[in-house]
Amino acid sequence: RMFPVVAYLAYAFGKLGIRTVLVDNIAALGPEQAAIAAPGDVMLAVSCAPYAPGTVDSAAAAHRRGVKALALTDSSLSPLAENCHLWLEVVEADYGAFRSLAATFAVAMTLAVAAAERAGRSAVSDLAG
């Protein structure tokens, strides 16, 4: 359910010139895609209840390899929190099986702009096109 968020982040980071690999798990290659991350990289894991097993497993594997991991998740009790150096808790409105992604997108956009500013890139001009 969080694919739109990570796809947006991959787009934004790419526009900002920040090296990014989108782990999309096409052809069940998620573990191989995530294994590209090495110490010095950061893995951003985004999932909420009922928590995608592939996302949880990738974050745990990255943690074991010494890759710093950041999670956007819905609870401090999320299985992502135990394998991430830092997690941001995002509470969304939930209507039955449908979860709004508005707050998660807002946090994702903030992360992209903050990463660009930290890297010394202008998020205003880069994201405008």
N, C-alpha and C positions, 0 to 999 in steps of 0.2 A: 504493500500500500504506500510505501514511502518512495517508490521509484521516481515520481515526478520531482520530488525534492532533490534527490541525488543527481538526477539528470540536469536539473537547473544549476546545481552547484558545479557540475562538470563543465557546463556551458560558460558560467560566469568565470570560473577559474581560468578556463582556456582563453576567454576574451581578455583577461587580466594578465596573461602571460605567465600564469602559475602552473607548473607542471602538474598534470592530473591524470589519473587512470580511473575510469569509471568501471567498477566491478559490477557487470550486468548479469553475470551468470548464464549468458547464452551458451547453449550446448553443454550445460553443467560444468563450465570451466571457471566458475567463481573462485574455487580454492587456488587454482593456478594463477588467475588474474591477481588475487590478493597477495599471493606469495612474492610478487614483484617488489612489494614494500620492504624496505631495508632500514636498519637503524639510521636515524637522521631524517627519515620520512615521517609523515603523520598519516594515520588512517582515521578517516571520519566514518563512523558507523551510525546509521540512522535506522531505528526500528522502534516500534511500540507494541504493546500487547495485541496479539498473542506472540510477538517477537519471532521474526524470521530466523529459523535455525541456521541458515547459511551466513547471515550477518553476525549472529552471536559466535558461531564457530570461527569466522574470519577474524573477528576482533580478538578472540582468545588466542588464535594461532599467531597473530601479529604481536600480541603481548609477550608470548613465549619467545619470539624472535628478537625482542628488544625494540620493537617499533612502538612509538608513542601512539596511543589511540585516544580519540575524542569521540564521545557519543552524544547524539541528540536522541533523547528517549523520554518516556512518559513517567518514569518513577525512579527514585533512588534505589528501589528494590529490583529494577530491571536487571536481567542477566548480563546486559552490556556493562553496567556500572562496575561489576567486579573485575573486569578485564580492561578497563579504560583508565587512563591517567586522570581524565577529567570528563565529567558528563554534565550536560545541560539538560535540565528537566523542562519539558515543554508540555503543558496541559492543553489539550484540544477539546473542543466541543465534540461530543459523540452522540450520534443519532442512530441507535441500533447498531447495525453493521457498518454504518458510514461515519467516518471521522473527518472533520474539517481539517485541512492542512494549513489554514491561514497563519496560525501562530508559528508553526514549524517553518513555513516559507519566510516569515519575517525574521526569525532567528538565523536561517540559512543565508539570507541576504546580508544580514549584519555580519556574519562570519566572513562572507566573501569580501565585503568592503573593508573590514578590519584587516584581513590577510593582505589585501592589496596595499593598504596604507602602511602596514608593517614592512612590506617588501619594498616600499618607496615608489609604488606605482599609483597613478591617478585613476581611481575607480570611476570618477565622473566621466572622463573622456573615453575610457576603455569600454565601459558598459553602455555608452550612448549609442554605439553603432551596432 
